Amino acid sequence: MVFASVEFLALFLPLFFIAYMVVPRQGRNFVLLLASWIFYGWWKPIFLLLLIGVTVFSFYCGQAIERAADDRGRQRALAFGATVNLLCLGWFKYANLLVDTTNGGLSLFDLGAIAWDPVILPIGLSFYVLQSISYLYDIRRGVVKAEPHFVAFAVYIAMFTQLIAGPVIRYRWVDAELASRRLTLGGFTAGARRFAVGFAMKVIIADSLAPLVDIAFNLPAPSAADAWLGLLAYSLQLYFDFAGYSAMAIGLGLMLGFHFPENFNHPYLATSIQDFWRRWHISLSGWLRDYLYVALGGNRQGPARTYVNLVLTMAIGGLWHGAAWTFLAWGLLHGLALAVERAGRQRGITVPPFIAYPLTMAVVMTAWTLFRATSWGMAETVLLGQFGFNGLPLGGTMAVALHPTMVLWLAVGLVAVWWPAASPAIRARVPRWWQALWPALAFAYAMALLEGRETVPFLYFQF
């Protein structure tokens, strides 16, 4: 079940809200947990057992860390808890990659391949494992106390509002609201508006651009115009798909009395790669910084080690996104860009904004090629096209795909991306009545589109 589906909007959500509103306040966590487990099990019920298993294990591991007699005991309990969580993630997410890579190596020497039935990746696993690890780590650091109530902790891990694709929530952000939260009309309406905006971002823009992206990335010899047009469409598709999901998750949280942090802050207005990661998937970049980069030593062990830590952190972050070596390459490219920027800043090198912005977007978009490609061959084909090896003009296939409606949604996406950079005087000209009305109109139009399409999964579900 996904947010942008008829069964969620017309069946699951209304029934859930009825149950959530009528039960006494002390029973709302139980209703939310039960609904979240039903929501997760809707896809494959067998993987609900994995979610529950990780939840039970992490709950009691948190208790063990807090009860440990000394620091050494707390460290051991943390190491055990984090290792089990990572092994769980490693098996389901990376076993196929390791076997495929090994079989590729064996084939070079004409050796027999390893017999293997592919492991299915449970949706949301990457997100709730990170939440479990941050919870255990924060108990170890004394930042939070272990949650004494299993239902409240299970809600933190499994809350359907952001279970599948984030934001990556830290326990200390919601611990007070897990214990007690207020439902207000203002919070509900603000959350509903935010949900409507995110729904429109996903259905109207991201899903509308998906066919153009698929065509561009499957051309056998794309021209420069083909490749860059497809890359522009993918950059917009990915942003409006994932930022749309985050907006829907934040909106649902507000409707229930939770206040989740923002996960995007206009990333395509960034003027450096560092600035980009302060704006893109903020909850993940913050997690990588606080729980990985700092644990590796951060910038405390000299410049050379700092650069290594930056590159290693981003490489691991790349692999977290997907079990493919193209994701590793994507992460390495961002890590190298961050290291180069840091070296430049330390040497007093400044880049004017009119150069920094297009340079940043060129790096980000070129890296998206590795992120979107399903194989090294596809990545190579599209990259060669971007650099003009197959000619420059727009090809016939892309020209046909670029019909007026597609041009419209490309234009709408670009305006939405750049609108926050418009001067206050220009933005002030938008009537207040339109600011209040357009989310409802966009939601209604998105619902109409959804009725005539197959449900398109969110792109981050595969991660």
LOZA-964468 format. One line per field, with one value per residue (C-alpha): residue in three letters; x, y, z. Coordinates in steps of 0.2 Angstrom, whole numbers, plus 5000, padded with zeros to 4 digits. Layout:
// residues N
rest	[ALA;...];
xx	[X;...];
yy	[Y;...];
zz	[Z;...];
END
This chain:
// residues 463
rest	[MET;VAL;PHE;ALA;SER;VAL;GLU;PHE;LEU;ALA;LEU;PHE;LEU;PRO;LEU;PHE;PHE;ILE;ALA;TYR;MET;VAL;VAL;PRO;ARG;GLN;GLY;ARG;ASN;PHE;VAL;LEU;LEU;LEU;ALA;SER;TRP;ILE;PHE;TYR;GLY;TRP;TRP;LYS;PRO;ILE;PHE;LEU;LEU;LEU;LEU;ILE;GLY;VAL;THR;VAL;PHE;SER;PHE;TYR;CYS;GLY;GLN;ALA;ILE;GLU;ARG;ALA;ALA;ASP;ASP;ARG;GLY;ARG;GLN;ARG;ALA;LEU;ALA;PHE;GLY;ALA;THR;VAL;ASN;LEU;LEU;CYS;LEU;GLY;TRP;PHE;LYS;TYR;ALA;ASN;LEU;LEU;VAL;ASP;THR;THR;ASN;GLY;GLY;LEU;SER;LEU;PHE;ASP;LEU;GLY;ALA;ILE;ALA;TRP;ASP;PRO;VAL;ILE;LEU;PRO;ILE;GLY;LEU;SER;PHE;TYR;VAL;LEU;GLN;SER;ILE;SER;TYR;LEU;TYR;ASP;ILE;ARG;ARG;GLY;VAL;VAL;LYS;ALA;GLU;PRO;HIS;PHE;VAL;ALA;PHE;ALA;VAL;TYR;ILE;ALA;MET;PHE;THR;GLN;LEU;ILE;ALA;GLY;PRO;VAL;ILE;ARG;TYR;ARG;TRP;VAL;ASP;ALA;GLU;LEU;ALA;SER;ARG;ARG;LEU;THR;LEU;GLY;GLY;PHE;THR;ALA;GLY;ALA;ARG;ARG;PHE;ALA;VAL;GLY;PHE;ALA;MET;LYS;VAL;ILE;ILE;ALA;ASP;SER;LEU;ALA;PRO;LEU;VAL;ASP;ILE;ALA;PHE;ASN;LEU;PRO;ALA;PRO;SER;ALA;ALA;ASP;ALA;TRP;LEU;GLY;LEU;LEU;ALA;TYR;SER;LEU;GLN;LEU;TYR;PHE;ASP;PHE;ALA;GLY;TYR;SER;ALA;MET;ALA;ILE;GLY;LEU;GLY;LEU;MET;LEU;GLY;PHE;HIS;PHE;PRO;GLU;ASN;PHE;ASN;HIS;PRO;TYR;LEU;ALA;THR;SER;ILE;GLN;ASP;PHE;TRP;ARG;ARG;TRP;HIS;ILE;SER;LEU;SER;GLY;TRP;LEU;ARG;ASP;TYR;LEU;TYR;VAL;ALA;LEU;GLY;GLY;ASN;ARG;GLN;GLY;PRO;ALA;ARG;THR;TYR;VAL;ASN;LEU;VAL;LEU;THR;MET;ALA;ILE;GLY;GLY;LEU;TRP;HIS;GLY;ALA;ALA;TRP;THR;PHE;LEU;ALA;TRP;GLY;LEU;LEU;HIS;GLY;LEU;ALA;LEU;ALA;VAL;GLU;ARG;ALA;GLY;ARG;GLN;ARG;GLY;ILE;THR;VAL;PRO;PRO;PHE;ILE;ALA;TYR;PRO;LEU;THR;MET;ALA;VAL;VAL;MET;THR;ALA;TRP;THR;LEU;PHE;ARG;ALA;THR;SER;TRP;GLY;MET;ALA;GLU;THR;VAL;LEU;LEU;GLY;GLN;PHE;GLY;PHE;ASN;GLY;LEU;PRO;LEU;GLY;GLY;THR;MET;ALA;VAL;ALA;LEU;HIS;PRO;THR;MET;VAL;LEU;TRP;LEU;ALA;VAL;GLY;LEU;VAL;ALA;VAL;TRP;TRP;PRO;ALA;ALA;SER;PRO;ALA;ILE;ARG;ALA;ARG;VAL;PRO;ARG;TRP;TRP;GLN;ALA;LEU;TRP;PRO;ALA;LEU;ALA;PHE;ALA;TYR;ALA;MET;ALA;LEU;LEU;GLU;GLY;ARG;GLU;THR;VAL;PRO;PHE;LEU;TYR;PHE;GLN;PHE];
xx	[5000;5006;5000;4997;4984;4965;4965;4975;4965;4948;4949;4964;4965;4947;4945;4961;4956;4939;4947;4960;4948;4935;4947;4953;4969;4978;4973;4979;4997;4989;4978;4992;5003;4990;4986;5005;5008;4992;4999;5016;5009;4998;5013;5020;5013;5029;5040;5029;5037;5054;5049;5042;5057;5069;5057;5057;5076;5080;5068;5076;5093;5090;5084;5101;5111;5103;5104;5123;5133;5147;5153;5161;5145;5135;5147;5146;5127;5127;5139;5129;5113;5120;5129;5113;5103;5117;5118;5099;5101;5116;5108;5092;5100;5117;5117;5112;5125;5139;5133;5131;5148;5156;5148;5154;5172;5170;5164;5180;5189;5176;5171;5154;5142;5135;5117;5106;5088;5088;5083;5069;5072;5058;5052;5057;5071;5084;5075;5069;5086;5094;5081;5085;5103;5102;5090;5103;5117;5108;5105;5123;5128;5115;5105;5089;5082;5077;5058;5050;5034;5035;5019;5027;5043;5035;5025;5042;5049;5034;5023;5015;5017;5035;5039;5043;5054;5057;5061;5073;5066;5077;5069;5073;5063;5046;5049;5038;5024;5024;5020;5007;5001;4987;4976;4970;4960;4974;4987;4975;4971;4989;4994;4980;4986;5004;4998;4989;5004;5015;5002;5001;5020;5021;5006;5006;5024;5035;5023;5020;5038;5042;5038;5051;5064;5061;5063;5079;5088;5084;5089;5103;5113;5106;5112;5118;5100;5092;5103;5102;5084;5081;5093;5083;5067;5074;5081;5064;5055;5066;5065;5046;5043;5054;5050;5032;5033;5042;5028;5015;5023;5026;5008;5001;5012;5004;4987;4991;5000;5018;5030;5043;5058;5059;5068;5070;5075;5075;5090;5091;5095;5111;5128;5139;5139;5140;5125;5116;5118;5111;5096;5093;5086;5091;5087;5099;5113;5112;5112;5127;5136;5131;5132;5145;5156;5159;5161;5175;5184;5176;5188;5197;5212;5220;5216;5220;5210;5195;5195;5196;5181;5171;5173;5170;5155;5147;5152;5143;5129;5128;5128;5114;5103;5104;5113;5123;5140;5133;5126;5144;5151;5137;5142;5161;5158;5149;5162;5176;5166;5164;5183;5188;5176;5183;5201;5197;5189;5204;5215;5203;5197;5179;5169;5156;5138;5135;5148;5145;5127;5128;5144;5135;5120;5131;5139;5123;5114;5129;5129;5111;5115;5124;5109;5096;5106;5101;5118;5136;5131;5116;5127;5140;5128;5119;5136;5143;5127;5129;5146;5141;5148;5132;5129;5120;5102;5087;5083;5066;5061;5063;5055;5039;5040;5041;5023;5015;5009;5026;5034;5020;5025;5044;5040;5029;5043;5056;5045;5042;5060;5066;5051;5058;5073;5061;5062;5050;5041;5037;5031;5020;5010;5002;4985;4982;4966;4976;4989;4975;4966;4979;4983;4965;4963;4980;4974;4958;4967;4980;4965;4958;4975;4976;4960;4966;4983;4991;4998;5017;5027;5038;5056;5064;5054;5067;5080];
yy	[5000;5017;5035;5039;5025;5023;5010;5021;5037;5029;5014;5014;5032;5036;5020;5023;5041;5036;5023;5035;5049;5039;5029;5037;5046;5032;5020;5030;5023;5006;5010;5019;5003;4991;5002;5004;4985;4982;4995;4987;4969;4974;4972;4955;4949;4938;4953;4961;4947;4955;4972;4966;4956;4971;4981;4968;4966;4984;4988;4975;4980;4998;4992;4982;4997;5008;4994;4990;4992;5002;5010;4995;4985;4999;4999;4980;4981;4995;4985;4969;4979;4989;4973;4963;4977;4979;4960;4960;4975;4967;4950;4957;4971;4966;4947;4947;4960;4950;4934;4942;4950;4934;4924;4938;4935;4916;4917;4926;4910;4898;4892;4887;4900;4899;4893;4906;4911;4930;4938;4950;4967;4971;4989;5002;4991;5003;5017;5008;5000;5017;5023;5008;5011;5029;5025;5013;5025;5039;5029;5024;5043;5048;5059;5049;5037;5020;5020;5009;5006;4993;5000;5018;5011;5000;5016;5025;5011;5007;5023;5021;5040;5039;5020;5016;5030;5042;5055;5046;5050;5051;5045;5061;5071;5062;5055;5068;5066;5047;5050;5064;5074;5086;5084;5102;5108;5119;5105;5094;5107;5112;5093;5090;5105;5098;5081;5088;5097;5082;5071;5084;5084;5065;5062;5078;5081;5066;5052;5063;5064;5046;5040;5053;5047;5029;5033;5043;5030;5016;5024;5014;5029;5045;5062;5076;5084;5067;5063;5080;5082;5064;5069;5085;5076;5063;5076;5084;5067;5061;5077;5079;5060;5060;5077;5074;5058;5068;5082;5069;5060;5077;5081;5065;5067;5084;5077;5065;5077;5074;5087;5079;5089;5095;5083;5095;5114;5118;5107;5113;5131;5125;5133;5120;5101;5104;5116;5103;5090;5103;5104;5086;5072;5082;5068;5055;5068;5072;5054;5050;5065;5062;5043;5038;5053;5058;5040;5038;5053;5068;5082;5079;5069;5081;5086;5070;5059;5072;5069;5050;5051;5062;5051;5035;5042;5047;5030;5021;5032;5028;5010;5013;5019;5003;4987;4991;4997;5012;5018;5016;5026;5040;5041;5042;5056;5066;5062;5068;5083;5087;5084;5096;5109;5108;5109;5124;5133;5130;5138;5153;5149;5157;5154;5167;5162;5164;5150;5140;5137;5129;5120;5112;5107;5100;5089;5084;5080;5070;5060;5057;5047;5034;5034;5031;5018;5000;4994;5000;4998;5010;5023;5022;5024;5040;5048;5046;5054;5068;5072;5072;5056;5052;5069;5085;5087;5080;5063;5057;5046;5060;5073;5062;5059;5078;5082;5098;5090;5084;5101;5109;5098;5101;5119;5118;5108;5121;5135;5126;5123;5141;5150;5152;5161;5174;5191;5195;5208;5195;5182;5195;5197;5180;5183;5176;5167;5158;5153;5145;5137;5130;5114;5109;5111;5102;5088;5086;5086;5073;5062;5063;5058;5044;5037;5035;5028;5013;5016;5021;5016;5030;5029;5028;5012;5002;5009];
zz	[5000;4996;5000;4982;4979;4980;4993;5005;5002;5001;5013;5025;5030;5033;5044;5053;5057;5063;5075;5081;5085;5094;5106;5122;5122;5131;5117;5102;5102;5101;5087;5078;5080;5074;5059;5055;5056;5045;5033;5032;5031;5016;5005;5011;5028;5030;5032;5046;5056;5052;5057;5073;5077;5074;5085;5100;5098;5098;5113;5124;5118;5123;5140;5142;5137;5150;5164;5161;5176;5168;5152;5145;5147;5139;5124;5122;5122;5109;5098;5099;5095;5081;5074;5073;5065;5052;5049;5046;5034;5025;5022;5014;5005;5000;4999;4980;4976;4984;4975;4958;4960;4965;4951;4939;4945;4944;4926;4921;4925;4918;4935;4940;4947;4965;4965;4972;4974;4975;4992;4992;5000;5013;5010;5023;5030;5027;5036;5052;5054;5054;5067;5078;5078;5082;5096;5104;5101;5109;5124;5125;5124;5138;5125;5129;5141;5135;5131;5145;5135;5121;5112;5112;5105;5092;5086;5084;5073;5063;5062;5045;5042;5038;5039;5021;5015;5029;5035;5046;5063;5079;5095;5104;5091;5096;5113;5121;5108;5109;5128;5125;5110;5107;5092;5086;5072;5067;5066;5057;5043;5042;5040;5027;5017;5018;5013;4998;4992;4993;4984;4970;4969;4967;4956;4945;4942;4946;4939;4923;4920;4923;4905;4897;4910;4905;4887;4889;4899;4888;4871;4863;4858;4865;4859;4870;4869;4873;4887;4896;4893;4901;4915;4918;4919;4931;4942;4943;4945;4959;4969;4967;4971;4986;4993;4989;5000;5014;5013;5014;5029;5038;5034;5041;5057;5060;5058;5072;5083;5078;5072;5061;5054;5036;5025;5010;5009;4990;4986;4968;4974;4981;4977;4983;4986;5004;5003;4993;5007;5019;5009;5001;5012;5027;5040;5031;5029;5047;5052;5041;5049;5067;5068;5054;5050;5068;5073;5060;5067;5058;5056;5072;5065;5052;5035;5026;5038;5036;5017;5019;5031;5020;5005;5015;5023;5006;4999;5013;5010;4992;4995;5008;4994;4984;4982;4966;4962;4953;4970;4977;4962;4965;4984;4979;4967;4980;4993;4981;4977;4996;4999;4984;4991;5008;5002;4991;5006;5017;5004;5003;4986;4983;4968;4962;4963;4945;4942;4958;4955;4937;4942;4957;4947;4934;4947;4955;4939;4931;4947;4946;4930;4941;4953;4940;4929;4932;4926;4921;4903;4905;4915;4901;4887;4895;4900;4883;4876;4889;4883;4864;4858;4849;4842;4848;4841;4849;4842;4834;4849;4862;4851;4850;4869;4872;4868;4874;4891;4895;4891;4903;4917;4914;4915;4930;4939;4935;4941;4957;4960;4956;4964;4981;4973;4966;4974;4988;4977;4964;4977;4985;4970;4972;4980;4997;4991;4978;4991;5001;4987;4975;4986;4986;4967;4964;4976;4966;4949;4956;4961;4944;4936;4949;4943;4925;4929;4938;4955;4953;4968;4976;4970;4987;4991;4982;4994];
END
